[in-house]
């Protein structure tokens, strides 16, 4: 019983999981920004190519 109680009170893995979630969220934001920026740049290069 004491071992089970100690298991539920142990929070050592919680910090690693939180850092993992934060890193995943940052990665999703970066991927979204790069995708949007890439689409915009592609349109700009197409306009420059058409102008030339």
Order of alpha helices (4+ residues) and beta strands (2+ residues): alpha-alpha
